[in-house]
Amino acid sequence: MDVNGVGWITAIVVGGIAGWAAEQFMKSNMGLLMNIILGIVGAVILNAILAAFHLGFQGWIAYLIIGFIGACILIAIGRMLKR
């Protein structure tokens, strides 16, 4: 099964990198497993939003960028709900 044109193993690795980058950018302290989850879930959610606007991207670089942006959005939402 492919996610945005990348396989599951690549999605986990790239999702972890995207989550880690978002963690560093947003100055939060999440941990490795949460970084992977944030990167993958952020990429899936943002891909769904982009698909609603008929924008689709393929490849691991697009997955990394979309995962980073999506993870940053999820961290920001989490901070808003926590307050």
PyMOL Python script that loads the backbone (N, CA, C, O; Angstrom):
from pymol import cmd

cmd.read_pdbstr("""\
ATOM      1  N   MET A   1       0.842  -1.187   0.000  1.00  0.00           N
ATOM      2  CA  MET A   1       0.000   0.000   0.000  1.00  0.00           C
ATOM      3  C   MET A   1       0.879   1.239   0.000  1.00  0.00           C
ATOM      4  O   MET A   1       1.864   1.305   0.735  1.00  0.00           O
ATOM      5  N   ASP A   2       0.534   2.202  -0.804  1.00  0.00           N
ATOM      6  CA  ASP A   2       1.303   3.441  -0.900  1.00  0.00           C
ATOM      7  C   ASP A   2       0.563   4.588  -0.226  1.00  0.00           C
ATOM      8  O   ASP A   2      -0.664   4.681  -0.278  1.00  0.00           O
ATOM      9  N   VAL A   3       1.334   5.446   0.399  1.00  0.00           N
ATOM     10  CA  VAL A   3       0.817   6.673   0.997  1.00  0.00           C
ATOM     11  C   VAL A   3       1.502   7.821   0.280  1.00  0.00           C
ATOM     12  O   VAL A   3       2.702   8.034   0.448  1.00  0.00           O
ATOM     13  N   ASN A   4       0.744   8.562  -0.522  1.00  0.00           N
ATOM     14  CA  ASN A   4       1.293   9.709  -1.251  1.00  0.00           C
ATOM     15  C   ASN A   4       2.460   9.316  -2.148  1.00  0.00           C
ATOM     16  O   ASN A   4       3.391  10.100  -2.333  1.00  0.00           O
ATOM     17  N   GLY A   5       2.417   8.128  -2.699  1.00  0.00           N
ATOM     18  CA  GLY A   5       3.461   7.698  -3.612  1.00  0.00           C
ATOM     19  C   GLY A   5       4.689   7.119  -2.926  1.00  0.00           C
ATOM     20  O   GLY A   5       5.675   6.818  -3.599  1.00  0.00           O
ATOM     21  N   VAL A   6       4.658   6.954  -1.605  1.00  0.00           N
ATOM     22  CA  VAL A   6       5.781   6.344  -0.885  1.00  0.00           C
ATOM     23  C   VAL A   6       5.265   5.123  -0.135  1.00  0.00           C
ATOM     24  O   VAL A   6       4.089   5.062   0.225  1.00  0.00           O
ATOM     25  N   GLY A   7       6.139   4.155   0.100  1.00  0.00           N
ATOM     26  CA  GLY A   7       5.750   2.951   0.825  1.00  0.00           C
ATOM     27  C   GLY A   7       5.640   3.202   2.319  1.00  0.00           C
ATOM     28  O   GLY A   7       5.958   4.284   2.811  1.00  0.00           O
ATOM     29  N   TRP A   8       5.182   2.174   3.032  1.00  0.00           N
ATOM     30  CA  TRP A   8       4.973   2.318   4.478  1.00  0.00           C
ATOM     31  C   TRP A   8       6.262   2.569   5.235  1.00  0.00           C
ATOM     32  O   TRP A   8       6.292   3.417   6.127  1.00  0.00           O
ATOM     33  N   ILE A   9       7.321   1.861   4.906  1.00  0.00           N
ATOM     34  CA  ILE A   9       8.596   2.053   5.603  1.00  0.00           C
ATOM     35  C   ILE A   9       9.117   3.465   5.374  1.00  0.00           C
ATOM     36  O   ILE A   9       9.559   4.134   6.308  1.00  0.00           O
ATOM     37  N   THR A  10       9.061   3.913   4.124  1.00  0.00           N
ATOM     38  CA  THR A  10       9.488   5.271   3.803  1.00  0.00           C
ATOM     39  C   THR A  10       8.600   6.291   4.505  1.00  0.00           C
ATOM     40  O   THR A  10       9.088   7.324   4.965  1.00  0.00           O
ATOM     41  N   ALA A  11       7.291   6.009   4.594  1.00  0.00           N
ATOM     42  CA  ALA A  11       6.376   6.919   5.283  1.00  0.00           C
ATOM     43  C   ALA A  11       6.748   7.046   6.761  1.00  0.00           C
ATOM     44  O   ALA A  11       6.664   8.138   7.323  1.00  0.00           O
ATOM     45  N   ILE A  12       7.154   5.957   7.390  1.00  0.00           N
ATOM     46  CA  ILE A  12       7.543   5.999   8.796  1.00  0.00           C
ATOM     47  C   ILE A  12       8.830   6.803   8.972  1.00  0.00           C
ATOM     48  O   ILE A  12       8.921   7.652   9.859  1.00  0.00           O
ATOM     49  N   VAL A  13       9.824   6.532   8.124  1.00  0.00           N
ATOM     50  CA  VAL A  13      11.105   7.240   8.234  1.00  0.00           C
ATOM     51  C   VAL A  13      10.933   8.726   7.932  1.00  0.00           C
ATOM     52  O   VAL A  13      11.387   9.576   8.698  1.00  0.00           O
ATOM     53  N   VAL A  14      10.278   9.037   6.816  1.00  0.00           N
ATOM     54  CA  VAL A  14      10.089  10.436   6.426  1.00  0.00           C
ATOM     55  C   VAL A  14       9.150  11.137   7.406  1.00  0.00           C
ATOM     56  O   VAL A  14       9.348  12.312   7.717  1.00  0.00           O
ATOM     57  N   GLY A  15       8.132  10.429   7.892  1.00  0.00           N
ATOM     58  CA  GLY A  15       7.239  10.993   8.906  1.00  0.00           C
ATOM     59  C   GLY A  15       7.977  11.315  10.187  1.00  0.00           C
ATOM     60  O   GLY A  15       7.714  12.340  10.816  1.00  0.00           O
ATOM     61  N   GLY A  16       8.897  10.450  10.578  1.00  0.00           N
ATOM     62  CA  GLY A  16       9.718  10.727  11.771  1.00  0.00           C
ATOM     63  C   GLY A  16      10.585  11.957  11.585  1.00  0.00           C
ATOM     64  O   GLY A  16      10.717  12.772  12.498  1.00  0.00           O
ATOM     65  N   ILE A  17      11.176  12.093  10.411  1.00  0.00           N
ATOM     66  CA  ILE A  17      12.008  13.269  10.127  1.00  0.00           C
ATOM     67  C   ILE A  17      11.155  14.531  10.110  1.00  0.00           C
ATOM     68  O   ILE A  17      11.549  15.558  10.663  1.00  0.00           O
ATOM     69  N   ALA A  18       9.984  14.455   9.476  1.00  0.00           N
ATOM     70  CA  ALA A  18       9.083  15.614   9.424  1.00  0.00           C
ATOM     71  C   ALA A  18       8.603  15.986  10.825  1.00  0.00           C
ATOM     72  O   ALA A  18       8.548  17.167  11.168  1.00  0.00           O
ATOM     73  N   GLY A  19       8.258  14.995  11.627  1.00  0.00           N
ATOM     74  CA  GLY A  19       7.828  15.250  13.007  1.00  0.00           C
ATOM     75  C   GLY A  19       8.937  15.841  13.843  1.00  0.00           C
ATOM     76  O   GLY A  19       8.700  16.750  14.639  1.00  0.00           O
ATOM     77  N   TRP A  20      10.162  15.331  13.672  1.00  0.00           N
ATOM     78  CA  TRP A  20      11.303  15.878  14.411  1.00  0.00           C
ATOM     79  C   TRP A  20      11.566  17.328  14.014  1.00  0.00           C
ATOM     80  O   TRP A  20      11.815  18.174  14.874  1.00  0.00           O
ATOM     81  N   ALA A  21      11.510  17.618  12.708  1.00  0.00           N
ATOM     82  CA  ALA A  21      11.728  18.989  12.233  1.00  0.00           C
ATOM     83  C   ALA A  21      10.647  19.927  12.775  1.00  0.00           C
ATOM     84  O   ALA A  21      10.936  21.059  13.163  1.00  0.00           O
ATOM     85  N   ALA A  22       9.401  19.449  12.797  1.00  0.00           N
ATOM     86  CA  ALA A  22       8.310  20.264  13.345  1.00  0.00           C
ATOM     87  C   ALA A  22       8.506  20.483  14.840  1.00  0.00           C
ATOM     88  O   ALA A  22       8.245  21.572  15.351  1.00  0.00           O
ATOM     89  N   GLU A  23       8.970  19.442  15.544  1.00  0.00           N
ATOM     90  CA  GLU A  23       9.247  19.561  16.980  1.00  0.00           C
ATOM     91  C   GLU A  23      10.318  20.619  17.241  1.00  0.00           C
ATOM     92  O   GLU A  23      10.189  21.422  18.164  1.00  0.00           O
ATOM     93  N   GLN A  24      11.363  20.617  16.438  1.00  0.00           N
ATOM     94  CA  GLN A  24      12.428  21.606  16.592  1.00  0.00           C
ATOM     95  C   GLN A  24      11.938  23.010  16.246  1.00  0.00           C
ATOM     96  O   GLN A  24      12.265  23.972  16.941  1.00  0.00           O
ATOM     97  N   PHE A  25      11.157  23.128  15.177  1.00  0.00           N
ATOM     98  CA  PHE A  25      10.647  24.412  14.716  1.00  0.00           C
ATOM     99  C   PHE A  25       9.664  25.012  15.721  1.00  0.00           C
ATOM    100  O   PHE A  25       9.690  26.215  15.983  1.00  0.00           O
ATOM    101  N   MET A  26       8.800  24.168  16.280  1.00  0.00           N
ATOM    102  CA  MET A  26       7.772  24.637  17.217  1.00  0.00           C
ATOM    103  C   MET A  26       8.263  24.644  18.663  1.00  0.00           C
ATOM    104  O   MET A  26       7.528  25.038  19.568  1.00  0.00           O
ATOM    105  N   LYS A  27       9.493  24.212  18.878  1.00  0.00           N
ATOM    106  CA  LYS A  27      10.113  24.170  20.201  1.00  0.00           C
ATOM    107  C   LYS A  27       9.252  23.411  21.219  1.00  0.00           C
ATOM    108  O   LYS A  27       8.891  23.929  22.276  1.00  0.00           O
ATOM    109  N   SER A  28       8.943  22.179  20.859  1.00  0.00           N
ATOM    110  CA  SER A  28       8.201  21.304  21.755  1.00  0.00           C
ATOM    111  C   SER A  28       9.068  20.093  22.067  1.00  0.00           C
ATOM    112  O   SER A  28      10.109  19.895  21.440  1.00  0.00           O
ATOM    113  N   ASN A  29       8.656  19.296  23.015  1.00  0.00           N
ATOM    114  CA  ASN A  29       9.418  18.122  23.411  1.00  0.00           C
ATOM    115  C   ASN A  29       8.474  16.932  23.398  1.00  0.00           C
ATOM    116  O   ASN A  29       7.740  16.703  24.360  1.00  0.00           O
ATOM    117  N   MET A  30       8.492  16.173  22.306  1.00  0.00           N
ATOM    118  CA  MET A  30       7.505  15.114  22.120  1.00  0.00           C
ATOM    119  C   MET A  30       8.075  13.703  22.282  1.00  0.00           C
ATOM    120  O   MET A  30       7.450  12.872  22.941  1.00  0.00           O
ATOM    121  N   GLY A  31       9.211  13.417  21.717  1.00  0.00           N
ATOM    122  CA  GLY A  31       9.754  12.068  21.718  1.00  0.00           C
ATOM    123  C   GLY A  31       9.659  11.436  20.344  1.00  0.00           C
ATOM    124  O   GLY A  31       8.900  11.906  19.496  1.00  0.00           O
ATOM    125  N   LEU A  32      10.419  10.375  20.114  1.00  0.00           N
ATOM    126  CA  LEU A  32      10.541   9.749  18.800  1.00  0.00           C
ATOM    127  C   LEU A  32       9.214   9.208  18.272  1.00  0.00           C
ATOM    128  O   LEU A  32       8.844   9.489  17.132  1.00  0.00           O
ATOM    129  N   LEU A  33       8.499   8.438  19.082  1.00  0.00           N
ATOM    130  CA  LEU A  33       7.241   7.844  18.622  1.00  0.00           C
ATOM    131  C   LEU A  33       6.220   8.927  18.275  1.00  0.00           C
ATOM    132  O   LEU A  33       5.534   8.823  17.259  1.00  0.00           O
ATOM    133  N   MET A  34       6.114   9.944  19.091  1.00  0.00           N
ATOM    134  CA  MET A  34       5.170  11.032  18.809  1.00  0.00           C
ATOM    135  C   MET A  34       5.591  11.811  17.570  1.00  0.00           C
ATOM    136  O   MET A  34       4.733  12.274  16.819  1.00  0.00           O
ATOM    137  N   ASN A  35       6.902  11.967  17.336  1.00  0.00           N
ATOM    138  CA  ASN A  35       7.379  12.622  16.117  1.00  0.00           C
ATOM    139  C   ASN A  35       6.924  11.864  14.874  1.00  0.00           C
ATOM    140  O   ASN A  35       6.453  12.467  13.910  1.00  0.00           O
ATOM    141  N   ILE A  36       7.065  10.543  14.902  1.00  0.00           N
ATOM    142  CA  ILE A  36       6.652   9.720  13.768  1.00  0.00           C
ATOM    143  C   ILE A  36       5.150   9.839  13.554  1.00  0.00           C
ATOM    144  O   ILE A  36       4.690  10.006  12.425  1.00  0.00           O
ATOM    145  N   ILE A  37       4.392   9.753  14.634  1.00  0.00           N
ATOM    146  CA  ILE A  37       2.931   9.857  14.533  1.00  0.00           C
ATOM    147  C   ILE A  37       2.523  11.226  14.007  1.00  0.00           C
ATOM    148  O   ILE A  37       1.682  11.317  13.112  1.00  0.00           O
ATOM    149  N   LEU A  38       3.107  12.293  14.551  1.00  0.00           N
ATOM    150  CA  LEU A  38       2.767  13.640  14.096  1.00  0.00           C
ATOM    151  C   LEU A  38       3.112  13.842  12.628  1.00  0.00           C
ATOM    152  O   LEU A  38       2.335  14.442  11.884  1.00  0.00           O
ATOM    153  N   GLY A  39       4.268  13.346  12.206  1.00  0.00           N
ATOM    154  CA  GLY A  39       4.666  13.490  10.805  1.00  0.00           C
ATOM    155  C   GLY A  39       3.738  12.766   9.853  1.00  0.00           C
ATOM    156  O   GLY A  39       3.342  13.324   8.830  1.00  0.00           O
ATOM    157  N   ILE A  40       3.384  11.528  10.177  1.00  0.00           N
ATOM    158  CA  ILE A  40       2.513  10.745   9.306  1.00  0.00           C
ATOM    159  C   ILE A  40       1.091  11.285   9.332  1.00  0.00           C
ATOM    160  O   ILE A  40       0.494  11.503   8.278  1.00  0.00           O
ATOM    161  N   VAL A  41       0.542  11.504  10.517  1.00  0.00           N
ATOM    162  CA  VAL A  41      -0.833  12.002  10.620  1.00  0.00           C
ATOM    163  C   VAL A  41      -0.942  13.408  10.023  1.00  0.00           C
ATOM    164  O   VAL A  41      -1.921  13.728   9.349  1.00  0.00           O
ATOM    165  N   GLY A  42       0.065  14.238  10.275  1.00  0.00           N
ATOM    166  CA  GLY A  42       0.066  15.575   9.690  1.00  0.00           C
ATOM    167  C   GLY A  42       0.072  15.533   8.178  1.00  0.00           C
ATOM    168  O   GLY A  42      -0.622  16.317   7.530  1.00  0.00           O
ATOM    169  N   ALA A  43       0.852  14.624   7.608  1.00  0.00           N
ATOM    170  CA  ALA A  43       0.897  14.488   6.150  1.00  0.00           C
ATOM    171  C   ALA A  43      -0.430  13.978   5.602  1.00  0.00           C
ATOM    172  O   ALA A  43      -0.896  14.463   4.571  1.00  0.00           O
ATOM    173  N   VAL A  44      -1.040  13.016   6.267  1.00  0.00           N
ATOM    174  CA  VAL A  44      -2.307  12.464   5.800  1.00  0.00           C
ATOM    175  C   VAL A  44      -3.413  13.520   5.866  1.00  0.00           C
ATOM    176  O   VAL A  44      -4.189  13.667   4.922  1.00  0.00           O
ATOM    177  N   ILE A  45      -3.484  14.251   6.975  1.00  0.00           N
ATOM    178  CA  ILE A  45      -4.524  15.271   7.126  1.00  0.00           C
ATOM    179  C   ILE A  45      -4.332  16.397   6.115  1.00  0.00           C
ATOM    180  O   ILE A  45      -5.287  16.812   5.458  1.00  0.00           O
ATOM    181  N   LEU A  46      -3.108  16.889   5.990  1.00  0.00           N
ATOM    182  CA  LEU A  46      -2.872  17.984   5.049  1.00  0.00           C
ATOM    183  C   LEU A  46      -3.059  17.524   3.604  1.00  0.00           C
ATOM    184  O   LEU A  46      -3.506  18.306   2.766  1.00  0.00           O
ATOM    185  N   ASN A  47      -2.725  16.274   3.300  1.00  0.00           N
ATOM    186  CA  ASN A  47      -2.988  15.738   1.956  1.00  0.00           C
ATOM    187  C   ASN A  47      -4.484  15.705   1.675  1.00  0.00           C
ATOM    188  O   ASN A  47      -4.909  16.001   0.558  1.00  0.00           O
ATOM    189  N   ALA A  48      -5.289  15.347   2.677  1.00  0.00           N
ATOM    190  CA  ALA A  48      -6.737  15.331   2.492  1.00  0.00           C
ATOM    191  C   ALA A  48      -7.268  16.740   2.247  1.00  0.00           C
ATOM    192  O   ALA A  48      -8.148  16.941   1.410  1.00  0.00           O
ATOM    193  N   ILE A  49      -6.734  17.705   2.973  1.00  0.00           N
ATOM    194  CA  ILE A  49      -7.145  19.093   2.776  1.00  0.00           C
ATOM    195  C   ILE A  49      -6.753  19.566   1.381  1.00  0.00           C
ATOM    196  O   ILE A  49      -7.552  20.191   0.685  1.00  0.00           O
ATOM    197  N   LEU A  50      -5.527  19.267   0.979  1.00  0.00           N
ATOM    198  CA  LEU A  50      -5.068  19.668  -0.355  1.00  0.00           C
ATOM    199  C   LEU A  50      -5.853  18.963  -1.457  1.00  0.00           C
ATOM    200  O   LEU A  50      -6.114  19.553  -2.505  1.00  0.00           O
ATOM    201  N   ALA A  51      -6.231  17.709  -1.231  1.00  0.00           N
ATOM    202  CA  ALA A  51      -7.015  16.968  -2.219  1.00  0.00           C
ATOM    203  C   ALA A  51      -8.402  17.595  -2.399  1.00  0.00           C
ATOM    204  O   ALA A  51      -8.967  17.558  -3.492  1.00  0.00           O
ATOM    205  N   ALA A  52      -8.943  18.165  -1.327  1.00  0.00           N
ATOM    206  CA  ALA A  52     -10.240  18.844  -1.435  1.00  0.00           C
ATOM    207  C   ALA A  52     -10.162  20.046  -2.374  1.00  0.00           C
ATOM    208  O   ALA A  52     -11.156  20.431  -2.991  1.00  0.00           O
ATOM    209  N   PHE A  53      -8.975  20.631  -2.475  1.00  0.00           N
ATOM    210  CA  PHE A  53      -8.753  21.750  -3.387  1.00  0.00           C
ATOM    211  C   PHE A  53      -8.136  21.297  -4.710  1.00  0.00           C
ATOM    212  O   PHE A  53      -7.644  22.113  -5.490  1.00  0.00           O
ATOM    213  N   HIS A  54      -8.169  19.981  -4.952  1.00  0.00           N
ATOM    214  CA  HIS A  54      -7.655  19.369  -6.184  1.00  0.00           C
ATOM    215  C   HIS A  54      -6.156  19.615  -6.371  1.00  0.00           C
ATOM    216  O   HIS A  54      -5.683  19.793  -7.493  1.00  0.00           O
ATOM    217  N   LEU A  55      -5.424  19.622  -5.266  1.00  0.00           N
ATOM    218  CA  LEU A  55      -3.967  19.724  -5.315  1.00  0.00           C
ATOM    219  C   LEU A  55      -3.400  18.406  -4.812  1.00  0.00           C
ATOM    220  O   LEU A  55      -3.683  18.001  -3.684  1.00  0.00           O
ATOM    221  N   GLY A  56      -2.613  17.741  -5.625  1.00  0.00           N
ATOM    222  CA  GLY A  56      -2.026  16.474  -5.232  1.00  0.00           C
ATOM    223  C   GLY A  56      -0.528  16.473  -5.487  1.00  0.00           C
ATOM    224  O   GLY A  56      -0.061  16.992  -6.501  1.00  0.00           O
ATOM    225  N   PHE A  57       0.211  15.897  -4.574  1.00  0.00           N
ATOM    226  CA  PHE A  57       1.659  15.846  -4.691  1.00  0.00           C
ATOM    227  C   PHE A  57       2.119  14.418  -4.476  1.00  0.00           C
ATOM    228  O   PHE A  57       1.524  13.691  -3.681  1.00  0.00           O
ATOM    229  N   GLN A  58       3.164  14.008  -5.168  1.00  0.00           N
ATOM    230  CA  GLN A  58       3.698  12.655  -5.076  1.00  0.00           C
ATOM    231  C   GLN A  58       5.181  12.710  -4.725  1.00  0.00           C
ATOM    232  O   GLN A  58       5.871  13.677  -5.049  1.00  0.00           O
ATOM    233  N   GLY A  59       5.659  11.671  -4.064  1.00  0.00           N
ATOM    234  CA  GLY A  59       7.074  11.537  -3.778  1.00  0.00           C
ATOM    235  C   GLY A  59       7.421  11.829  -2.331  1.00  0.00           C
ATOM    236  O   GLY A  59       6.635  12.417  -1.588  1.00  0.00           O
ATOM    237  N   TRP A  60       8.609  11.406  -1.951  1.00  0.00           N
ATOM    238  CA  TRP A  60       8.988  11.527  -0.544  1.00  0.00           C
ATOM    239  C   TRP A  60       9.347  12.950  -0.149  1.00  0.00           C
ATOM    240  O   TRP A  60       9.189  13.309   1.018  1.00  0.00           O
ATOM    241  N   ILE A  61       9.822  13.773  -1.070  1.00  0.00           N
ATOM    242  CA  ILE A  61      10.130  15.167  -0.728  1.00  0.00           C
ATOM    243  C   ILE A  61       8.830  15.923  -0.438  1.00  0.00           C
ATOM    244  O   ILE A  61       8.754  16.690   0.521  1.00  0.00           O
ATOM    245  N   ALA A  62       7.819  15.705  -1.266  1.00  0.00           N
ATOM    246  CA  ALA A  62       6.510  16.330  -1.015  1.00  0.00           C
ATOM    247  C   ALA A  62       5.929  15.813   0.294  1.00  0.00           C
ATOM    248  O   ALA A  62       5.339  16.579   1.055  1.00  0.00           O
ATOM    249  N   TYR A  63       6.091  14.512   0.563  1.00  0.00           N
ATOM    250  CA  TYR A  63       5.602  13.925   1.810  1.00  0.00           C
ATOM    251  C   TYR A  63       6.309  14.557   3.007  1.00  0.00           C
ATOM    252  O   TYR A  63       5.682  14.806   4.037  1.00  0.00           O
ATOM    253  N   LEU A  64       7.600  14.813   2.878  1.00  0.00           N
ATOM    254  CA  LEU A  64       8.366  15.442   3.954  1.00  0.00           C
ATOM    255  C   LEU A  64       7.867  16.864   4.225  1.00  0.00           C
ATOM    256  O   LEU A  64       7.645  17.236   5.377  1.00  0.00           O
ATOM    257  N   ILE A  65       7.694  17.639   3.187  1.00  0.00           N
ATOM    258  CA  ILE A  65       7.243  19.028   3.344  1.00  0.00           C
ATOM    259  C   ILE A  65       5.816  19.072   3.889  1.00  0.00           C
ATOM    260  O   ILE A  65       5.525  19.826   4.818  1.00  0.00           O
ATOM    261  N   ILE A  66       4.934  18.268   3.313  1.00  0.00           N
ATOM    262  CA  ILE A  66       3.547  18.245   3.762  1.00  0.00           C
ATOM    263  C   ILE A  66       3.460  17.705   5.190  1.00  0.00           C
ATOM    264  O   ILE A  66       2.666  18.199   5.990  1.00  0.00           O
ATOM    265  N   GLY A  67       4.265  16.703   5.511  1.00  0.00           N
ATOM    266  CA  GLY A  67       4.293  16.160   6.872  1.00  0.00           C
ATOM    267  C   GLY A  67       4.784  17.182   7.881  1.00  0.00           C
ATOM    268  O   GLY A  67       4.251  17.270   8.987  1.00  0.00           O
ATOM    269  N   PHE A  68       5.793  17.952   7.509  1.00  0.00           N
ATOM    270  CA  PHE A  68       6.318  19.006   8.383  1.00  0.00           C
ATOM    271  C   PHE A  68       5.246  20.057   8.661  1.00  0.00           C
ATOM    272  O   PHE A  68       5.010  20.417   9.815  1.00  0.00           O
ATOM    273  N   ILE A  69       4.606  20.543   7.614  1.00  0.00           N
ATOM    274  CA  ILE A  69       3.571  21.569   7.773  1.00  0.00           C
ATOM    275  C   ILE A  69       2.392  21.017   8.576  1.00  0.00           C
ATOM    276  O   ILE A  69       1.879  21.685   9.473  1.00  0.00           O
ATOM    277  N   GLY A  70       1.969  19.805   8.251  1.00  0.00           N
ATOM    278  CA  GLY A  70       0.860  19.185   8.974  1.00  0.00           C
ATOM    279  C   GLY A  70       1.176  18.949  10.438  1.00  0.00           C
ATOM    280  O   GLY A  70       0.317  19.156  11.295  1.00  0.00           O
ATOM    281  N   ALA A  71       2.405  18.516  10.742  1.00  0.00           N
ATOM    282  CA  ALA A  71       2.805  18.299  12.131  1.00  0.00           C
ATOM    283  C   ALA A  71       2.855  19.619  12.894  1.00  0.00           C
ATOM    284  O   ALA A  71       2.472  19.670  14.062  1.00  0.00           O
ATOM    285  N   CYS A  72       3.319  20.682  12.253  1.00  0.00           N
ATOM    286  CA  CYS A  72       3.318  22.002  12.898  1.00  0.00           C
ATOM    287  C   CYS A  72       1.898  22.440  13.223  1.00  0.00           C
ATOM    288  O   CYS A  72       1.640  22.992  14.293  1.00  0.00           O
ATOM    289  N   ILE A  73       0.978  22.191  12.295  1.00  0.00           N
ATOM    290  CA  ILE A  73      -0.425  22.536  12.528  1.00  0.00           C
ATOM    291  C   ILE A  73      -0.989  21.724  13.697  1.00  0.00           C
ATOM    292  O   ILE A  73      -1.704  22.266  14.540  1.00  0.00           O
ATOM    293  N   LEU A  74      -0.670  20.435  13.751  1.00  0.00           N
ATOM    294  CA  LEU A  74      -1.164  19.595  14.841  1.00  0.00           C
ATOM    295  C   LEU A  74      -0.592  20.035  16.189  1.00  0.00           C
ATOM    296  O   LEU A  74      -1.308  20.033  17.191  1.00  0.00           O
ATOM    297  N   ILE A  75       0.682  20.410  16.227  1.00  0.00           N
ATOM    298  CA  ILE A  75       1.281  20.897  17.468  1.00  0.00           C
ATOM    299  C   ILE A  75       0.598  22.180  17.910  1.00  0.00           C
ATOM    300  O   ILE A  75       0.305  22.351  19.093  1.00  0.00           O
ATOM    301  N   ALA A  76       0.341  23.084  16.971  1.00  0.00           N
ATOM    302  CA  ALA A  76      -0.332  24.355  17.291  1.00  0.00           C
ATOM    303  C   ALA A  76      -1.757  24.098  17.815  1.00  0.00           C
ATOM    304  O   ALA A  76      -2.195  24.740  18.770  1.00  0.00           O
ATOM    305  N   ILE A  77      -2.473  23.155  17.182  1.00  0.00           N
ATOM    306  CA  ILE A  77      -3.821  22.821  17.652  1.00  0.00           C
ATOM    307  C   ILE A  77      -3.757  22.223  19.038  1.00  0.00           C
ATOM    308  O   ILE A  77      -4.573  22.562  19.896  1.00  0.00           O
ATOM    309  N   GLY A  78      -2.803  21.337  19.275  1.00  0.00           N
ATOM    310  CA  GLY A  78      -2.629  20.745  20.592  1.00  0.00           C
ATOM    311  C   GLY A  78      -2.340  21.780  21.662  1.00  0.00           C
ATOM    312  O   GLY A  78      -2.851  21.678  22.777  1.00  0.00           O
ATOM    313  N   ARG A  79      -1.537  22.764  21.341  1.00  0.00           N
ATOM    314  CA  ARG A  79      -1.256  23.843  22.295  1.00  0.00           C
ATOM    315  C   ARG A  79      -2.504  24.678  22.583  1.00  0.00           C
ATOM    316  O   ARG A  79      -2.736  25.079  23.724  1.00  0.00           O
ATOM    317  N   MET A  80      -3.307  24.940  21.550  1.00  0.00           N
ATOM    318  CA  MET A  80      -4.534  25.718  21.754  1.00  0.00           C
ATOM    319  C   MET A  80      -5.526  24.967  22.640  1.00  0.00           C
ATOM    320  O   MET A  80      -6.182  25.571  23.488  1.00  0.00           O
ATOM    321  N   LEU A  81      -5.636  23.655  22.448  1.00  0.00           N
ATOM    322  CA  LEU A  81      -6.558  22.856  23.238  1.00  0.00           C
ATOM    323  C   LEU A  81      -6.066  22.676  24.676  1.00  0.00           C
ATOM    324  O   LEU A  81      -6.873  22.548  25.597  1.00  0.00           O
ATOM    325  N   LYS A  82      -4.765  22.666  24.867  1.00  0.00           N
ATOM    326  CA  LYS A  82      -4.183  22.482  26.188  1.00  0.00           C
ATOM    327  C   LYS A  82      -4.408  23.683  27.090  1.00  0.00           C
ATOM    328  O   LYS A  82      -4.504  23.542  28.309  1.00  0.00           O
ATOM    329  N   ARG A  83      -4.490  24.864  26.492  1.00  0.00           N
ATOM    330  CA  ARG A  83      -4.658  26.083  27.292  1.00  0.00           C
ATOM    331  C   ARG A  83      -6.037  26.266  27.762  1.00  0.00           C
ATOM    332  O   ARG A  83      -6.330  27.246  28.446  1.00  0.00           O
TER     333      ARG A  83
END
""", "prot")
cmd.dss("prot")
cmd.show_as("cartoon", "prot")
cmd.util.cbc("prot")
cmd.orient("prot")
